[in-house]
């Protein structure tokens, strides 16, 4: 199989996951740019992509996203923020949004490394060993971050429930 065909296969297999990763951490336009940047790096370094490519792609997307977010902060410092559009305010949606805001606020209070550990495992569905490769640490160090993050998140949420689950079980 040629490099181009192998790259196209890899792209089709993982573009959705990489896009979801970026979208959970940024707006839609930034997520699209991160995906493009990630697969550009992948093409340029295709000879270095491991067989289990998804954690490697997440690591590349993580760095691309950090670059985009830094650039965005610089741009926002020069311009006024755009208003946030009001969404649907039905009772169910309101309750779900309230719960989501509480979880996100609790996540925001976590140390960066612990928050990222929770996101990689819960949002991206990575095993701790694969997530450790994404962030560039040992699997043991990552499991410690994950454990601490879960414990702190549970403490921040005070063990109350989210849609029938104890909050510490939801992560």
C-alpha positions in Angstrom: 0.0 0.0 0.0 1.3 3.4 -0.9 1.9 6.1 1.7 -1.0 8.1 0.3 -3.4 5.2 0.5 -2.2 4.4 4.0 -2.6 8.0 5.1 -6.1 8.2 3.6 -7.0 5.0 5.5 -5.6 6.4 8.7 -7.4 9.7 8.1 -10.8 8.1 7.5 -10.3 5.9 10.6 -9.4 8.7 13.0 -10.6 12.1 11.7 -13.9 11.8 13.7 -12.2 11.0 17.0 -9.6 13.8 16.5 -12.4 16.3 15.6 -14.4 15.3 18.7 -11.3 15.7 20.8 -10.7 19.2 19.5 -14.4 20.2 19.6 -14.8 19.2 23.3 -12.0 21.7 24.0 -12.7 24.5 21.6 -15.3 26.1 19.3 -16.2 24.5 16.0 -14.0 26.7 13.8 -11.0 26.1 16.0 -11.7 22.4 16.1 -11.7 22.3 12.3 -8.4 24.1 12.2 -6.9 21.8 14.8 -7.9 18.7 12.8 -6.4 20.2 9.6 -3.2 21.0 11.4 -3.0 17.6 13.1 -3.4 15.7 9.8 -0.9 18.0 8.1 1.7 17.1 10.8 0.7 13.5 10.4 1.3 13.6 6.6 4.6 15.4 7.1 5.8 12.8 9.7 3.9 9.8 8.3 7.0 7.7 8.6 7.0 8.3 12.4 3.4 7.5 13.1 3.1 4.4 15.3 0.9 1.5 14.5 -1.5 2.5 17.2 -2.0 6.0 15.8 -4.8 7.5 17.8 -2.9 8.4 21.0 -0.2 9.9 18.8 -2.8 11.9 16.9 -4.3 13.1 20.2 -0.8 14.2 21.3 -0.4 16.2 18.0 -3.9 17.7 18.3 -3.2 18.7 21.9 -0.2 20.7 20.8 -2.0 22.2 17.8 -4.9 23.2 20.0 -2.6 24.8 22.6 -1.0 26.8 19.8 -4.5 27.9 18.5 -5.7 28.8 22.0 -2.6 30.9 22.6 -3.2 32.7 19.3 -6.9 33.2 20.2 -6.1 34.7 23.6 -3.8 37.2 21.9 -6.5 38.1 19.4 -9.2 38.4 22.1 -6.9 40.7 24.1 -7.0 43.1 21.1 -10.8 42.8 20.4 -14.0 42.9 22.4 -15.6 39.5 23.1 -18.6 38.3 21.0 -21.9 37.9 22.7 -23.0 34.3 23.5 -26.3 33.4 21.8 -29.1 32.3 24.1 -30.1 28.6 23.7 -33.2 26.6 24.2 -34.5 27.2 27.8 -36.9 24.2 28.2 -37.0 22.7 31.7 -35.0 19.5 30.7 -32.4 21.5 28.8 -32.1 24.0 31.6 -31.5 21.2 34.2 -29.0 19.5 31.9 -27.1 22.7 31.3 -27.1 23.5 35.0 -25.6 20.1 35.8 -23.1 20.5 32.9 -22.1 23.9 34.2 -21.6 22.5 37.7 -19.4 19.6 36.4 -17.4 22.0 34.1 -16.9 24.4 37.0 -15.7 21.6 39.2 -13.4 20.4 36.4 -12.1 24.0 36.0 -11.0 24.0 39.6 -8.8 20.9 39.2 -5.1 21.2 38.5 -4.4 21.1 34.7 -2.8 17.7 34.6 -5.6 16.0 36.6 -8.3 17.7 34.5 -6.6 16.5 31.3 -6.3 13.0 32.7 -10.0 12.9 33.4 -10.8 14.3 29.9 -8.6 11.8 28.1 -10.1 8.9 29.8 -13.8 10.0 30.2 -14.3 12.1 27.1 -11.9 10.4 24.7 -12.3 6.9 26.0 -8.5 6.2 26.2 -7.0 3.6 28.5 -4.6 5.1 31.0 -1.6 3.7 29.2 -2.6 5.3 25.9 -3.5 8.6 27.6 -0.1 8.6 29.2 1.4 8.5 25.8 -0.7 11.5 24.8 0.6 13.6 27.6 4.1 12.2 27.6 4.4 10.6 31.0 4.6 7.1 32.4 1.5 5.0 32.8 2.0 5.0 36.6 2.3 8.7 36.8 -0.8 9.1 34.6 -2.8 6.7 36.9 -1.9 8.8 39.9 -3.1 12.0 38.1 -6.3 10.2 37.1 -6.9 8.9 40.7 -6.3 12.4 42.2 -8.5 14.0 39.6 -11.4 11.6 40.3 -11.0 12.1 44.0 -10.9 15.9 43.8 -13.8 16.1 41.3 -15.9 13.9 43.6 -15.0 16.2 46.5 -15.9 19.3 44.5 -19.2 17.9 43.5 -19.9 16.6 47.0 -21.1 13.2 45.9 -24.5 14.4 44.7 -26.1 12.8 41.7 -26.1 13.6 38.0 -28.9 11.9 36.0 -29.1 9.0 38.4 -25.4 8.4 38.9 -23.3 9.5 41.7 -21.1 12.2 40.3 -17.9 10.5 41.1 -19.2 7.5 39.1 -20.0 9.6 36.1 -16.4 10.3 35.3 
